Amino acid sequence: MRVVLYTLAAGCPLCDEALHHLERLRSRRPFDLRVVPVDGDPRLAIRHALRVPVLEVDGREVLFGRMTLEAVEAALLGAGAP
């Protein structure tokens, strides 16, 4: 499973919280995680900047904005995590 977290490069508490949830879940369920700051890419900034963090699983956007641990776990399980 490939997980991408779109974030702001710095100063985004919601992004930090989402990353913390993902790292916590990854310790129990392995998956590939890529963190992509949208500020460095104009296309990504236009697409995601007002909604960060944005969680994408296997190419499909599943969550954005404030994310609880439970919501992130459900999104990963819904995407077929073991």
Number of C-alpha atoms within 10 A of each C-alpha: 14 14 19 18 24 26 28 22 13 10 9 12 13 18 26 15 16 25 20 13 18 21 15 13 17 14 9 9 14 12 18 11 17 12 15 17 20 22 17 11 11 11 11 15 18 11 12 19 18 11 14 23 28 23 26 20 21 14 11 12 14 17 18 19 14 15 19 13 15 11 14 18 19 14 18 24 12 11 15 11 13 10
